Amino acid sequence: MSWIASSEAAAILTANSGRKISTDYVRLLANRGFIRSRINPQKTDEKQFWREDVEHRKVRGRTEKYKRAKDEDSEPARATTR
């Protein structure tokens, strides 16, 4: 296995998950410990990710319960009368 750039990791996760995964989300997964990462030795401002970790990861969509709760929060509050 080898180290890959964030753009390649995002493309692999997108193919595995069936939904668009951004490079920002790849970095978030690495920061939370789901994917191993390191600083690129040639470019210190770029992270690399372990290909095997990326290939075994599948990102699920939001659950229906979460979607319902989010929709309820976005509805305007109703005035109550006494």
C-alpha positions in Angstrom: 0.0 0.0 0.0 1.0 3.6 -0.3 0.2 7.2 0.7 -2.2 9.2 -1.4 -3.2 12.9 -1.7 -6.5 14.2 -0.3 -8.0 14.6 -3.8 -7.4 10.9 -4.6 -8.7 9.9 -1.2 -11.9 11.9 -1.8 -12.4 10.3 -5.2 -12.0 6.8 -3.7 -14.5 7.6 -0.9 -16.9 9.1 -3.4 -16.8 5.9 -5.4 -17.2 3.6 -2.4 -20.0 5.6 -0.8 -22.1 6.6 -3.7 -22.2 10.3 -2.7 -19.8 13.2 -3.1 -17.1 13.4 -0.4 -15.0 16.5 -0.2 -11.3 16.8 0.6 -12.3 18.7 3.8 -14.2 15.6 5.0 -11.2 13.4 4.3 -9.1 15.6 6.6 -11.9 15.5 9.2 -11.9 11.7 9.1 -8.1 11.7 9.6 -8.3 14.2 12.4 -10.8 11.9 14.2 -8.5 8.9 13.7 -10.5 6.9 11.1 -7.8 7.3 8.4 -4.0 7.4 9.0 -2.4 10.5 7.8 1.0 12.2 7.6 2.6 15.4 6.3 3.9 15.1 2.8 7.7 15.1 3.1 8.1 17.1 -0.2 5.3 19.6 0.5 5.0 20.4 4.2 1.6 22.1 3.7 0.0 19.0 2.3 -1.3 15.9 4.1 -1.2 12.4 2.7 -3.5 9.5 3.6 -3.0 5.7 3.9 -4.7 4.2 0.8 -5.8 1.0 2.6 -7.6 3.0 5.3 -9.4 5.0 2.7 -10.4 2.0 0.6 -11.9 0.2 3.6 -13.9 3.3 4.7 -17.5 3.9 3.5 -19.3 7.1 4.4 -23.0 6.8 5.1 -25.6 9.5 4.5 -27.5 11.2 7.3 -30.0 9.1 9.1 -33.7 9.8 8.8 -34.0 10.6 12.5 -31.3 13.3 12.1 -33.0 14.7 9.0 -36.3 15.0 10.8 -34.8 16.7 13.8 -33.0 19.2 11.5 -36.2 19.9 9.6 -38.0 20.6 12.8 -35.3 23.0 14.0 -35.6 24.9 10.7 -39.3 25.5 11.0 -40.3 28.9 12.5 -41.4 28.8 16.1 -45.2 29.1 16.6 -46.6 31.6 19.0 -48.4 30.0 21.8 -51.6 31.6 23.2 -52.9 31.2 26.7 
